């Protein structure tokens, strides 16, 4: 291995690191889990109802020489985050990285958003992400090292008609991350947000006509891929991102809408 390659592996690789990923049974969370595993991290993959998807993810990661351990967890419950992180610490003795990819997206006009829907979005998208980050911060503070990536959204940075409640829960993560980054940065810990734009999914929540309209306002002229979001996440978790703290990295292909 050349010295250049060795430096690249050291700065971008995650060999020996333990990373907790919530929402790993989803497309973007799963892509993050596989990417991190391929970079050498031991991945503790949290899932709620997608047990079969998590099992297939484990098989794929192990087939490629990685280590991925599925753990059932419900981040809509206050104890869910603590249980997921406790499972990681019990098995591997540490937590070096956190990817809060679990989330809900509800398309509903503001006046049609009932209290139950709002509370559900707040529990998962906001409280769930914050509780997971807090649970990971405890072992990170002891180790004086950590990388936390929360999942925001392009909707959370600039709004999205028909998704007001969802946008609000995602938008709240940036000021939280920026605040906490100032509290824990001196302990070798970074806290950042990734905000994906329009990303391809197996089930899209807009019509073909709406899709064609959206593409007109994206500089790249296409939808993003889950793997492209995962690449941004892996950078923020790497040693190379040690001075990137308290910010939001938008991954939207140059969208302007």
MARBA-3410 file (N, C-alpha, C, O; in Angstrom, 1 decimal):
257
0.8,-1.2,0.0,0.0,0.0,0.0,0.9,1.2,0.0,1.8,1.4,0.8 ~ 0.6,2.2,-0.9,1.5,3.4,-1.0,1.2,4.3,0.1,0.1,4.2,0.8 ~ 2.1,5.3,0.4,1.9,6.2,1.5,0.6,7.1,1.2,0.0,7.5,2.2 ~ 0.4,7.4,-0.1,-0.8,8.2,-0.4,-2.1,7.4,0.0,-3.0,8.0,0.6 ~ -2.1,6.2,-0.4,-3.3,5.3,-0.1,-3.4,5.2,1.4,-4.5,5.2,1.9
-2.3,5.0,2.1,-2.4,4.8,3.6,-3.0,6.1,4.2,-3.8,6.0,5.1 ~ -2.6,7.3,3.7,-3.1,8.5,4.3,-4.6,8.6,4.0,-5.4,9.1,4.8 ~ -5.0,8.2,2.8,-6.4,8.3,2.4,-7.2,7.4,3.3,-8.3,7.7,3.8 ~ -6.8,6.2,3.6,-7.5,5.2,4.4,-7.6,5.8,5.8,-8.6,5.6,6.5 ~ -6.5,6.4,6.3,-6.5,6.9,7.6,-7.4,8.1,7.8,-8.1,8.2,8.8
-7.5,8.9,6.8,-8.3,10.1,6.9,-9.8,9.9,6.5,-10.7,10.6,7.0 ~ -10.1,8.9,5.7,-11.4,8.7,5.2,-12.0,7.4,5.7,-13.3,7.2,5.7 ~ -11.2,6.4,6.0,-11.7,5.1,6.5,-12.2,5.2,7.9,-11.9,6.1,8.6 ~ -12.9,4.1,8.3,-13.4,4.0,9.6,-13.1,2.7,10.3,-13.9,2.2,11.1 ~ -12.0,2.2,9.9,-11.6,0.9,10.5,-11.5,1.0,12.0,-10.8,1.9,12.6
-12.1,0.0,12.7,-12.0,0.0,14.2,-13.1,0.8,14.8,-13.2,0.7,16.1 ~ -13.9,1.6,14.1,-14.9,2.4,14.7,-16.2,1.7,14.8,-16.5,0.8,14.0 ~ -17.0,2.0,15.8,-18.3,1.5,16.0,-19.3,2.6,15.8,-19.3,3.6,16.4 ~ -20.2,2.3,14.8,-21.2,3.4,14.4,-22.6,2.8,14.6,-23.0,1.8,14.1 ~ -23.4,3.6,15.3,-24.9,3.3,15.4,-25.6,4.0,14.3,-25.5,5.2,14.2
-26.4,3.3,13.6,-27.3,3.8,12.5,-28.7,3.5,12.8,-29.1,2.3,12.8 ~ -29.5,4.5,13.0,-31.0,4.2,13.2,-31.6,4.3,11.8,-31.1,4.9,10.9 ~ -32.8,3.7,11.7,-33.5,3.7,10.4,-32.8,2.9,9.3,-32.9,3.2,8.1 ~ -32.0,1.9,9.7,-31.2,1.2,8.8,-32.0,0.3,7.8,-31.5,-0.2,6.8 ~ -33.3,0.0,8.2,-34.1,-0.8,7.2,-34.7,0.0,6.1,-35.3,-0.5,5.2
-34.5,1.4,6.2,-35.0,2.2,5.1,-33.9,2.4,4.0,-32.8,1.9,4.2 ~ -34.3,2.9,2.9,-33.4,3.0,1.8,-32.1,3.8,2.1,-31.0,3.4,1.8 ~ -32.3,5.0,2.6,-31.2,5.9,2.8,-30.4,5.4,4.1,-29.2,5.3,4.0 ~ -31.1,5.0,5.1,-30.4,4.5,6.3,-29.6,3.2,5.9,-28.5,3.0,6.4 ~ -30.2,2.4,5.1,-29.5,1.1,4.7,-28.3,1.4,3.9,-27.3,0.8,4.0
-28.4,2.4,3.0,-27.3,2.8,2.2,-26.1,3.3,3.0,-25.0,3.0,2.8 ~ -26.5,4.1,4.1,-25.5,4.6,5.0,-24.8,3.4,5.7,-23.6,3.4,5.9 ~ -25.6,2.5,6.2,-25.1,1.3,6.9,-24.1,0.5,6.1,-23.0,0.1,6.6 ~ -24.4,0.3,4.8,-23.6,-0.5,3.9,-22.3,0.3,3.6,-21.2,-0.3,3.6 ~ -22.4,1.6,3.4,-21.3,2.4,3.1,-20.3,2.4,4.2,-19.1,2.3,4.0
-20.8,2.6,5.4,-19.9,2.6,6.6,-19.3,1.3,6.9,-18.1,1.2,7.3 ~ -20.0,0.2,6.7,-19.5,-1.1,6.8,-18.3,-1.3,5.8,-17.3,-1.9,6.2 ~ -18.5,-0.9,4.6,-17.5,-1.1,3.5,-16.2,-0.3,3.9,-15.1,-0.6,3.4 ~ -16.4,0.8,4.6,-15.2,1.6,5.0,-14.6,1.1,6.3,-13.6,1.7,6.8 ~ -15.0,0.0,6.8,-14.3,-0.6,7.9,-15.0,-0.5,9.2,-14.5,-1.0,10.2
-16.1,0.2,9.3,-16.8,0.4,10.6,-17.6,-0.8,11.0,-18.1,-1.6,10.1 ~ -17.7,-1.0,12.3,-18.7,-2.0,12.8,-20.0,-1.3,13.0,-20.0,-0.3,13.7 ~ -21.0,-1.7,12.3,-22.3,-1.0,12.3,-23.3,-1.7,13.1,-23.6,-2.9,12.9 ~ -23.9,-1.0,14.0,-25.0,-1.4,14.8,-26.3,-0.8,14.2,-26.5,0.4,14.3 ~ -27.0,-1.6,13.4,-28.1,-1.1,12.6,-29.4,-1.2,13.3,-30.0,-2.3,13.4
-30.0,-0.1,13.7,-31.3,0.0,14.4,-32.4,0.0,13.4,-32.3,0.6,12.3 ~ -33.4,-0.8,13.7,-34.6,-0.8,12.9,-35.8,-0.9,13.8,-35.7,-1.4,14.9 ~ -37.0,-0.5,13.2,-38.2,-0.7,14.0,-39.1,-1.8,13.6,-39.2,-2.8,14.3 ~ -39.7,-1.7,12.4,-40.6,-2.7,11.9,-40.0,-3.5,10.7,-40.5,-4.5,10.3 ~ -38.8,-3.1,10.2,-38.3,-3.7,9.0,-37.3,-4.8,9.3,-36.1,-4.7,8.9
-37.7,-5.8,10.0,-36.8,-6.9,10.4,-36.2,-7.7,9.2,-35.0,-8.0,9.2 ~ -37.0,-7.9,8.2,-36.5,-8.7,7.1,-35.5,-7.8,6.3,-34.5,-8.4,5.8 ~ -35.8,-6.6,6.1,-34.9,-5.7,5.4,-33.6,-5.6,6.2,-32.5,-5.6,5.6 ~ -33.6,-5.5,7.5,-32.4,-5.5,8.3,-31.6,-6.8,8.2,-30.4,-6.7,8.2 ~ -32.3,-7.9,8.1,-31.6,-9.2,8.0,-30.9,-9.2,6.6,-29.7,-9.7,6.5
-31.5,-8.8,5.6,-30.9,-8.8,4.2,-29.7,-7.8,4.2,-28.7,-8.1,3.5 ~ -29.9,-6.7,4.9,-28.8,-5.8,5.0,-27.5,-6.4,5.6,-26.4,-6.2,5.2 ~ -27.8,-7.1,6.7,-26.7,-7.8,7.4,-26.0,-8.8,6.5,-24.8,-8.9,6.4 ~ -26.8,-9.6,5.7,-26.2,-10.6,4.8,-25.4,-9.9,3.7,-24.3,-10.4,3.4 ~ -25.9,-8.8,3.2,-25.1,-8.1,2.2,-23.8,-7.5,2.7,-22.8,-7.7,2.1
-23.9,-6.9,3.9,-22.7,-6.4,4.5,-21.6,-7.5,4.8,-20.4,-7.3,4.5 ~ -22.1,-8.6,5.4,-21.2,-9.7,5.7,-20.6,-10.3,4.5,-19.5,-10.8,4.4 ~ -21.5,-10.4,3.4,-21.0,-10.9,2.1,-19.9,-10.1,1.5,-19.1,-10.6,0.7 ~ -19.8,-8.8,1.9,-18.8,-8.0,1.4,-17.6,-7.8,2.4,-16.8,-6.9,2.2 ~ -17.6,-8.6,3.4,-16.6,-8.6,4.4,-16.7,-7.7,5.5,-15.8,-7.4,6.3
-17.9,-7.1,5.7,-18.1,-6.1,6.7,-18.8,-6.7,7.9,-19.1,-7.9,8.0 ~ -19.0,-5.9,9.0,-19.7,-6.3,10.2,-20.9,-5.4,10.4,-20.7,-4.2,10.6 ~ -22.1,-6.0,10.5,-23.3,-5.2,10.7,-24.2,-6.1,11.6,-24.5,-7.2,11.2 ~ -24.7,-5.5,12.7,-25.5,-6.2,13.6,-26.8,-5.5,13.7,-26.9,-4.4,14.2 ~ -27.9,-6.1,13.3,-29.3,-5.5,13.4,-29.7,-5.5,14.9,-29.5,-6.5,15.6
-30.4,-4.4,15.3,-30.9,-4.3,16.7,-32.3,-3.7,16.6,-32.4,-2.5,16.0 ~ -33.3,-4.3,17.0,-34.7,-3.7,17.0,-34.8,-2.6,18.0,-34.3,-2.7,19.2 ~ -35.3,-1.5,17.6,-35.5,-0.3,18.5,-36.6,0.6,18.0,-36.8,0.7,16.8 ~ -37.3,1.2,18.9,-38.4,2.1,18.6,-38.1,3.5,19.1,-38.2,3.7,20.3 ~ -37.6,4.4,18.2,-37.1,5.7,18.6,-38.3,6.6,18.9,-38.0,7.8,19.4
-39.5,6.2,18.7,-40.6,7.1,19.1,-40.9,7.0,20.6,-41.6,7.8,21.1 ~ -40.3,6.0,21.2,-40.3,5.9,22.7,-39.1,6.4,23.3,-38.0,6.1,22.8 ~ -39.2,7.1,24.4,-38.0,7.7,25.1,-36.9,6.7,25.4,-35.7,7.0,25.3 ~ -37.2,5.5,25.7,-36.2,4.5,26.1,-35.6,3.8,24.9,-34.6,3.0,25.0 ~ -36.2,4.0,23.7,-35.7,3.3,22.5,-34.3,3.6,22.2,-33.5,2.7,21.8
-33.9,4.9,22.3,-32.5,5.3,21.9,-31.5,4.7,22.9,-30.5,4.2,22.5 ~ -31.8,4.8,24.2,-30.9,4.3,25.2,-30.7,2.8,25.0,-29.6,2.3,25.2 ~ -31.8,2.0,24.6,-31.6,0.6,24.5,-30.8,0.3,23.3,-30.0,-0.7,23.3 ~ -30.9,1.0,22.2,-30.1,0.8,21.0,-28.6,1.1,21.3,-27.7,0.3,20.9 ~ -28.3,2.1,21.9,-26.9,2.5,22.3,-26.3,1.5,23.3,-25.2,1.1,23.2
-27.2,1.1,24.3,-26.7,0.1,25.3,-26.3,-1.2,24.6,-25.4,-1.8,25.1 ~ -27.1,-1.6,23.6,-26.8,-2.8,22.9,-25.4,-2.7,22.2,-24.7,-3.7,22.2 ~ -25.1,-1.6,21.7,-23.8,-1.4,21.0,-22.7,-1.4,22.0,-21.7,-2.0,21.8 ~ -22.9,-0.7,23.1,-21.8,-0.7,24.1,-21.6,-2.0,24.8,-20.5,-2.4,25.0 ~ -22.7,-2.7,25.0,-22.6,-4.1,25.7,-21.8,-5.0,24.8,-21.0,-5.8,25.3
-22.0,-5.0,23.5,-21.4,-5.9,22.6,-20.0,-5.5,22.2,-19.1,-6.3,22.1 ~ -19.8,-4.2,21.9,-18.5,-3.7,21.4,-17.7,-2.8,22.3,-16.6,-2.5,22.0 ~ -18.3,-2.4,23.4,-17.6,-1.6,24.4,-17.4,-0.1,24.1,-16.8,0.6,24.8 ~ -18.0,0.3,23.0,-17.8,1.8,22.6,-18.8,2.2,21.5,-19.4,1.3,20.9 ~ -18.9,3.5,21.4,-19.7,4.1,20.2,-18.9,5.3,19.7,-18.7,6.2,20.5
-18.5,5.2,18.5,-17.7,6.3,17.9,-18.5,7.2,17.0,-18.1,8.4,16.8 ~ -19.5,6.6,16.4,-20.3,7.4,15.5,-21.8,7.2,15.6,-22.2,6.1,16.1 ~ -22.6,8.1,15.2,-24.0,8.1,15.3,-24.6,8.6,14.1,-24.3,9.8,13.7 ~ -25.5,7.9,13.4,-26.3,8.4,12.3,-27.7,8.2,12.6,-28.3,7.1,12.6 ~ -28.4,9.3,12.8,-29.8,9.3,13.1,-30.7,9.4,11.8,-31.1,10.5,11.5
-30.8,8.3,11.2,-31.5,8.3,9.9,-33.0,7.9,9.9,-33.7,7.9,8.9 ~ -33.4,7.4,11.1,-34.8,7.1,11.3,-35.7,8.3,11.1,-35.4,9.4,11.7 ~ -36.8,8.2,10.4,-37.7,9.4,10.3,-39.0,9.0,9.6,-39.1,8.0,9.0 ~ -39.9,9.9,9.8,-41.3,9.8,9.1,-41.5,11.0,8.3,-41.1,12.1,8.6 ~ -42.2,10.8,7.1,-42.5,11.9,6.3,-44.0,11.8,5.9,-44.5,10.8,5.4
-44.8,12.8,6.3,-46.2,12.8,6.1,-46.6,14.0,5.2,-46.2,15.2,5.5 ~ -47.2,13.7,4.1,-47.7,14.8,3.2,-49.1,15.2,3.5,-50.0,14.4,3.4 ~ -49.2,16.4,4.1,-50.5,16.9,4.5,-50.5,18.4,4.7,-49.5,18.9,5.2 ~ -51.5,19.0,4.2,-51.6,20.5,4.3,-51.6,20.9,5.7,-52.1,20.1,6.6 ~ -51.1,22.1,6.0,-51.0,22.5,7.4,-52.3,22.5,8.1,-52.4,22.1,9.3
-53.4,23.0,7.5,-54.7,23.0,8.1,-55.3,21.7,8.3,-56.3,21.5,9.1 ~ -54.8,20.7,7.6,-55.3,19.3,7.7,-54.4,18.4,8.6,-54.7,17.2,8.8 ~ -53.4,19.0,9.2,-52.5,18.2,10.1,-53.1,18.2,11.5,-53.1,19.2,12.2 ~ -53.5,17.0,11.9,-54.1,16.9,13.2,-53.0,16.7,14.3,-51.8,16.5,14.0 ~ -53.4,16.8,15.5,-52.5,16.7,16.7,-51.8,15.4,16.7,-50.6,15.4,17.0
-52.5,14.3,16.5,-51.8,13.0,16.5,-50.7,12.9,15.5,-49.6,12.4,15.8 ~ -50.9,13.4,14.3,-49.9,13.3,13.2,-48.7,14.2,13.6,-47.6,13.8,13.4 ~ -49.0,15.4,14.1,-47.9,16.3,14.5,-47.1,15.7,15.6,-45.8,15.7,15.6 ~ -47.7,15.1,16.7,-47.0,14.5,17.8,-46.1,13.3,17.3,-45.0,13.1,17.8 ~ -46.6,12.5,16.4,-45.9,11.4,15.9,-44.6,11.9,15.1,-43.6,11.3,15.3
-44.8,12.9,14.3,-43.6,13.4,13.6,-42.6,14.0,14.6,-41.4,13.8,14.4 ~ -43.1,14.7,15.6,-42.2,15.3,16.6,-41.4,14.2,17.4,-40.2,14.3,17.7 ~ -42.2,13.1,17.7,-41.6,12.0,18.5,-40.4,11.3,17.8,-39.4,11.0,18.3 ~ -40.6,11.1,16.5,-39.6,10.3,15.7,-38.6,11.2,15.1,-37.4,11.0,15.3 ~ -39.0,12.3,14.4,-38.0,13.1,13.6,-37.2,14.0,14.5,-36.0,14.2,14.2
-37.8,14.5,15.6,-37.1,15.5,16.4,-36.6,14.8,17.7,-35.4,14.7,18.0 ~ -37.6,14.4,18.5,-37.2,13.8,19.8,-36.4,12.5,19.6,-35.4,12.3,20.3 ~ -36.7,11.7,18.7,-36.0,10.4,18.4,-34.6,10.7,18.0,-33.7,10.0,18.6 ~ -34.3,11.6,17.2,-33.0,12.0,16.7,-32.2,12.6,17.9,-31.0,12.2,18.1 ~ -32.8,13.5,18.6,-32.1,14.1,19.7,-31.8,13.1,20.8,-30.7,13.1,21.4
-32.7,12.2,21.1,-32.5,11.2,22.2,-31.4,10.2,21.8,-30.6,9.8,22.6 ~ -31.3,9.9,20.5,-30.2,9.0,20.0,-28.9,9.7,20.2,-27.9,9.1,20.6 ~ -28.8,10.9,19.7,-27.6,11.7,19.8,-27.1,11.8,21.3,-25.9,11.6,21.6 ~ -28.0,12.1,22.2,-27.7,12.2,23.6,-27.2,10.9,24.2,-26.3,10.9,25.0 ~ -27.8,9.8,23.8,-27.4,8.5,24.3,-26.0,8.2,23.8,-25.2,7.6,24.5
-25.7,8.6,22.6,-24.4,8.3,22.0,-23.3,9.2,22.6,-22.1,8.9,22.7 ~ -23.7,10.4,23.0,-22.8,11.4,23.6,-22.2,10.9,24.9,-21.0,11.3,25.2 ~ -22.9,10.1,25.6,-22.3,9.6,26.9,-21.0,8.8,26.7,-20.0,9.2,27.4 ~ -21.0,7.8,25.9,-19.7,7.1,25.7,-18.7,7.9,25.0,-17.5,7.7,25.1 ~ -19.2,8.8,24.1,-18.3,9.6,23.3,-17.5,10.6,24.2,-16.3,10.8,24.1
-18.3,11.1,25.2,-17.6,12.1,26.1,-16.5,11.4,26.9,-15.5,12.0,27.2 ~ -16.8,10.1,27.3,-15.8,9.4,28.1,-14.5,9.1,27.2,-13.4,9.2,27.7 ~ -14.8,8.8,25.9,-13.7,8.5,25.0,-13.0,9.8,24.4,-11.9,9.7,23.8 ~ -13.7,10.9,24.6,-13.2,12.2,24.0,-13.0,12.1,22.5,-12.1,12.6,21.9 ~ -14.0,11.4,21.9,-14.1,11.3,20.5,-15.5,10.9,20.0,-16.1,10.1,20.7
-15.9,11.5,19.0,-17.3,11.1,18.4,-17.7,11.9,17.2,-17.2,13.0,17.0 ~ -18.5,11.3,16.4,-19.1,11.9,15.2,-20.6,11.6,15.2,-21.0,10.5,15.3 ~ -21.4,12.7,15.2,-22.8,12.6,15.2,-23.4,13.2,13.9,-23.0,14.4,13.6 ~ -24.2,12.5,13.2,-24.8,13.1,12.0,-26.3,12.9,12.1,-26.8,11.7,12.3 ~ -27.1,14.0,12.1,-28.5,13.9,12.2,-29.1,14.1,10.8,-28.4,14.8,10.0
-30.2,13.6,10.6,-30.8,13.7,9.2,-31.9,14.8,9.2,-33.0,14.6,9.8 ~ -31.6,15.9,8.6,-32.5,16.9,8.3,-33.2,16.7,7.0,-33.4,15.5,6.6 ~ -33.5,17.7,6.3,-34.1,17.6,4.9,-34.0,19.0,4.2,-33.9,20.0,4.9 ~ -34.0,19.0,2.9,-34.1,20.2,2.2,-35.4,21.0,2.5,-35.4,22.2,2.5 ~ -36.4,20.2,2.9,-37.7,20.8,3.3,-37.4,21.6,4.6,-38.1,22.6,4.9
-36.5,21.1,5.5,-36.3,21.8,6.7,-35.4,23.0,6.6,-35.4,23.8,7.5 ~ -34.8,23.2,5.5,-33.9,24.4,5.3,-34.7,25.5,4.5,-34.4,26.7,4.7 ~ -35.7,25.1,3.7,-36.4,26.1,2.9,-37.9,25.9,2.8,-38.5,26.6,2.0 ~ -38.4,24.9,3.5,-39.8,24.7,3.4,-40.2,23.8,2.2,-39.5,23.7,1.2 ~ -41.4,23.2,2.3,-42.0,22.4,1.2,-43.5,22.4,1.4,-44.0,21.8,2.3
-44.2,23.1,0.5,-45.7,23.1,0.6,-46.3,21.7,0.7,-45.8,20.8,-0.1 ~ -47.2,21.5,1.6,-47.8,20.2,1.8,-47.1,19.3,2.8,-47.5,18.2,3.1 ~ -45.9,19.9,3.3,-45.1,19.1,4.2,-44.7,20.0,5.4,-43.6,19.8,5.9 ~ -45.6,20.9,5.8,-45.2,21.9,6.8,-44.8,21.3,8.1,-43.7,21.7,8.7 ~ -45.5,20.3,8.7,-45.1,19.7,10.0,-43.8,18.9,9.9,-43.0,19.0,10.7
-43.7,18.2,8.8,-42.5,17.4,8.5,-41.3,18.4,8.5,-40.3,18.2,9.1 ~ -41.5,19.5,7.7,-40.4,20.4,7.5,-40.0,21.1,8.9,-38.8,21.3,9.1 ~ -41.0,21.3,9.7,-40.7,21.9,11.0,-39.8,21.0,11.9,-38.9,21.5,12.5 ~ -40.2,19.7,11.9,-39.4,18.8,12.7,-38.0,18.6,12.2,-37.1,18.4,13.0 ~ -37.8,18.7,10.9,-36.5,18.6,10.4,-35.7,19.8,10.5,-34.5,19.8,10.8
-36.3,21.0,10.4,-35.6,22.3,10.5,-35.1,22.5,11.9,-34.2,23.3,12.0 ~ -35.8,22.0,12.9,-35.4,22.2,14.3,-34.0,21.5,14.6,-33.4,21.9,15.6 ~ -33.6,20.6,13.8,-32.4,19.9,14.1,-31.1,20.7,13.9,-30.1,20.5,14.7 ~ -31.1,21.6,13.0,-29.9,22.4,12.7,-29.5,23.3,13.9,-28.4,23.2,14.4 ~ -30.4,24.1,14.5,-30.0,24.9,15.7,-29.7,24.0,16.9,-28.8,24.4,17.7
-30.3,22.8,17.0,-29.9,21.9,18.1,-28.5,21.5,17.9,-27.7,21.5,18.8 ~ -28.2,21.0,16.7,-26.8,20.5,16.4,-25.8,21.6,16.6,-24.7,21.4,17.1 ~ -26.1,22.8,16.1,-25.1,23.9,16.2,-24.9,24.3,17.7,-23.8,24.6,18.1 ~ -25.9,24.2,18.5,-25.8,24.5,19.9,-25.0,23.5,20.6,-24.1,23.8,21.4 ~ -25.3,22.2,20.4,-24.5,21.1,21.0,-23.1,21.0,20.6,-22.2,20.7,21.3
-22.9,21.4,19.3,-21.5,21.4,18.8,-20.6,22.3,19.6,-19.4,22.0,19.8 ~ -21.2,23.4,20.1,-20.4,24.3,20.9,-20.2,23.8,22.3,-19.3,24.3,23.0 ~ -21.0,22.9,22.7,-20.9,22.3,24.1,-19.8,21.1,24.1,-19.2,21.0,25.1 ~ -19.8,20.4,23.0,-19.0,19.1,23.1,-17.8,19.2,22.1,-17.0,18.2,22.1 ~ -17.6,20.2,21.4,-16.5,20.3,20.4,-15.1,20.2,21.0,-14.2,19.6,20.4
-15.0,20.7,22.3,-13.7,20.6,23.0,-13.4,19.2,23.4,-12.3,18.9,23.9 ~ -14.3,18.2,23.3,-14.1,16.8,23.7,-13.9,16.0,22.4,-13.9,14.7,22.5 ~ -13.6,16.6,21.3,-13.3,15.8,20.1,-14.5,15.3,19.4,-14.4,14.3,18.7 ~ -15.7,15.9,19.7,-16.9,15.4,19.1,-17.5,16.4,18.2,-17.5,17.6,18.5 ~ -18.0,16.0,17.0,-18.7,16.9,16.1,-20.1,16.5,16.0,-20.5,15.3,16.1
-21.0,17.5,15.7,-22.4,17.2,15.6,-22.9,18.0,14.4,-22.9,19.2,14.4 ~ -23.3,17.3,13.3,-23.7,17.9,12.1,-25.0,17.4,11.6,-25.5,16.4,12.1 ~ -25.5,18.0,10.6,-26.8,17.6,9.9,-26.6,17.4,8.5,-25.9,18.2,7.8 ~ -27.1,16.4,7.9,-27.2,16.2,6.5,-28.6,16.4,6.0,-29.6,15.9,6.6 ~ -28.8,17.2,5.0,-30.1,17.6,4.5,-30.3,17.1,3.1,-30.0,17.9,2.2
-30.8,16.0,2.9,-31.1,15.5,1.5,-32.2,16.3,0.8,-33.1,16.7,1.4 ~ -32.1,16.4,-0.5,-33.1,16.9,-1.3,-34.0,15.8,-1.8,-34.4,14.9,-1.1 ~ -34.4,15.9,-3.1,-35.2,14.9,-3.7,-34.4,13.6,-4.1,-33.5,13.7,-5.0 ~ -34.6,12.6,-3.3,-33.8,11.3,-3.5,-34.7,10.2,-4.0,-35.9,10.1,-3.5 ~ -34.2,9.4,-4.9,-35.0,8.3,-5.5,-35.4,7.3,-4.4,-34.5,7.0,-3.5
-36.6,6.9,-4.4,-37.1,5.9,-3.5,-38.0,4.9,-4.2,-38.5,5.2,-5.3 ~ -38.1,3.7,-3.6,-39.0,2.7,-4.2,-40.4,3.2,-4.3,-41.1,2.9,-5.3 ~ -40.9,3.9,-3.3,-42.2,4.5,-3.3,-42.1,6.0,-3.1,-41.6,6.5,-2.1 ~ -42.4,6.8,-4.2,-42.3,8.2,-4.1,-43.7,8.8,-3.7,-44.7,8.2,-4.0 ~ -43.7,9.9,-3.0,-44.9,10.5,-2.5,-45.4,11.6,-3.4,-46.1,12.5,-3.0
-45.0,11.7,-4.7,-45.5,12.6,-5.6,-45.7,11.9,-7.0,-45.1,10.9,-7.3 ~ -46.5,12.5,-7.8,-46.9,11.9,-9.1,-45.8,12.1,-10.1,-44.8,12.8,-9.9 ~ -46.0,11.4,-11.3,-45.0,11.6,-12.4,-45.0,13.0,-12.8,-43.9,13.6,-13.1 ~ -46.1,13.7,-12.9,-46.2,15.1,-13.3,-45.4,16.0,-12.4,-44.7,16.9,-12.7 ~ -45.6,15.7,-11.1,-44.9,16.5,-10.0,-43.4,16.2,-10.1,-42.6,17.1,-9.9
-43.1,15.0,-10.4,-41.6,14.6,-10.5,-41.0,15.4,-11.6,-39.9,15.9,-11.5 ~ -41.6,15.4,-12.8,-41.1,16.2,-13.9,-40.9,17.6,-13.6,-40.0,18.3,-14.0 ~ -41.9,18.2,-12.9,-41.8,19.6,-12.5,-40.6,19.8,-11.5,-39.8,20.8,-11.6 ~ -40.4,18.9,-10.5,-39.3,19.0,-9.6,-38.0,19.0,-10.3,-37.1,19.8,-10.0 ~ -37.9,18.1,-11.3,-36.6,17.9,-11.9,-36.1,19.2,-12.7,-35.0,19.5,-12.8
-37.1,20.0,-13.1,-36.8,21.3,-13.8,-36.0,22.3,-12.8,-35.3,23.2,-13.3 ~ -36.2,22.1,-11.5,-35.6,23.0,-10.6,-34.4,22.4,-9.9,-33.9,23.0,-8.9 ~ -33.9,21.3,-10.3,-32.7,20.6,-9.8,-31.6,20.8,-10.8,-31.7,20.3,-11.9 ~ -30.5,21.4,-10.4,-29.4,21.7,-11.3,-28.9,20.4,-11.9,-28.5,20.4,-13.1 ~ -28.8,19.3,-11.2,-28.3,18.1,-11.7,-29.3,17.4,-12.7,-28.9,16.5,-13.5
-30.5,17.9,-12.7,-31.5,17.4,-13.7,-32.0,16.0,-13.4,-32.5,15.3,-14.3 ~ -31.8,15.5,-12.2,-32.2,14.1,-11.8,-32.4,14.0,-10.3,-32.1,14.9,-9.6 ~ -33.0,12.9,-9.9,-33.2,12.7,-8.5,-31.8,12.1,-8.0,-31.0,11.5,-8.7 ~ -31.6,12.4,-6.7,-30.4,11.8,-6.1,-30.5,10.4,-5.8,-31.6,9.8,-5.7 ~ -29.4,9.7,-5.5,-29.4,8.3,-5.1,-29.1,8.2,-3.6,-28.3,9.0,-3.1
-29.6,7.2,-3.0,-29.3,7.0,-1.5,-27.8,6.9,-1.3,-27.4,7.4,-0.2 ~ -27.1,6.3,-2.2,-25.7,6.1,-2.0,-24.9,7.5,-2.0,-23.9,7.6,-1.4 ~ -25.5,8.5,-2.7,-24.9,9.8,-2.7,-25.1,10.5,-1.4,-24.2,11.3,-1.0 ~ -26.2,10.3,-0.7,-26.4,10.8,0.6,-25.4,10.1,1.6,-24.8,10.7,2.5 ~ -25.3,8.8,1.4,-24.4,8.0,2.3,-23.0,8.4,2.2,-22.2,8.4,3.2
-22.5,8.9,1.0,-21.2,9.3,0.8,-20.9,10.6,1.7,-19.9,10.8,2.2 ~ -21.9,11.5,1.7,-21.8,12.7,2.5,-21.8,12.4,4.0,-21.0,13.0,4.7 ~ -22.6,11.4,4.4,-22.6,11.0,5.8,-21.2,10.4,6.2,-20.7,10.7,7.3 ~ -20.7,9.5,5.3,-19.4,8.9,5.6,-18.3,9.9,5.8,-17.4,9.7,6.6 ~ -18.3,11.0,5.0,-17.3,12.0,5.1,-17.4,12.7,6.5,-16.4,12.9,7.2
-18.6,13.0,6.9,-18.8,13.7,8.2,-18.4,12.8,9.4,-18.1,13.3,10.4 ~ -18.5,11.5,9.2,-18.1,10.6,10.2,-16.6,10.3,10.2,-16.1,9.7,11.2 ~ -15.9,10.7,9.2,-14.5,10.4,9.0,-13.6,11.4,9.8,-14.0,12.5,10.2 ~ -12.3,11.0,10.0,-11.3,11.8,10.7,-11.1,13.1,9.9,-10.8,14.2,10.5 ~ -11.3,13.1,8.6,-11.1,14.3,7.7,-12.1,15.4,8.1,-11.8,16.6,7.8
-13.2,15.1,8.7,-14.2,16.1,9.0,-14.1,16.6,10.4,-15.1,17.1,11.0 ~ -12.9,16.5,11.0,-12.7,16.9,12.4,-13.0,18.4,12.7,-13.3,18.8,13.8 ~ -12.9,19.3,11.6,-13.2,20.7,11.8,-14.5,21.2,11.2,-14.7,22.3,11.1 ~ -15.3,20.2,10.8,-16.7,20.5,10.3,-17.6,20.2,11.5,-17.8,19.0,11.8 ~ -18.2,21.2,12.1,-18.9,21.1,13.3,-20.1,22.1,13.4,-19.9,23.3,13.2
-21.3,21.6,13.7,-22.4,22.4,13.9,-23.0,23.0,12.6,-23.7,24.0,12.7 ~ -22.8,22.3,11.5,-23.3,22.8,10.3,-24.3,21.8,9.6,-24.4,20.7,10.0 ~ -24.9,22.3,8.5,-25.8,21.4,7.7,-25.2,21.3,6.3,-24.9,22.3,5.6 ~ -25.0,20.0,5.9,-24.5,19.7,4.6,-25.7,19.4,3.7,-26.4,18.3,3.9 ~ -26.1,20.2,2.7,-27.2,20.0,1.9,-26.8,19.1,0.7,-25.8,19.4,0.0
-27.5,18.0,0.5,-27.2,17.1,-0.7,-28.5,17.1,-1.6,-29.4,16.3,-1.4 ~ -28.5,18.1,-2.5,-29.8,18.2,-3.3,-29.6,18.4,-4.7,-30.5,18.8,-5.5 ~ -28.3,18.2,-5.2,-28.1,18.3,-6.7,-28.2,19.8,-7.2,-28.4,19.9,-8.4 ~ -28.2,20.8,-6.3,-28.3,22.1,-6.8,-29.8,22.5,-7.0,-30.1,23.3,-7.9 ~ -30.7,22.0,-6.1,-32.1,22.4,-6.2,-32.3,23.8,-5.9,-31.7,24.4,-5.0
-33.2,24.4,-6.6,-33.6,25.8,-6.3,-35.1,26.0,-6.4,-35.6,26.5,-7.4 ~ -35.8,25.6,-5.4,-37.2,25.7,-5.3,-37.6,25.8,-3.8,-38.8,26.0,-3.5
END
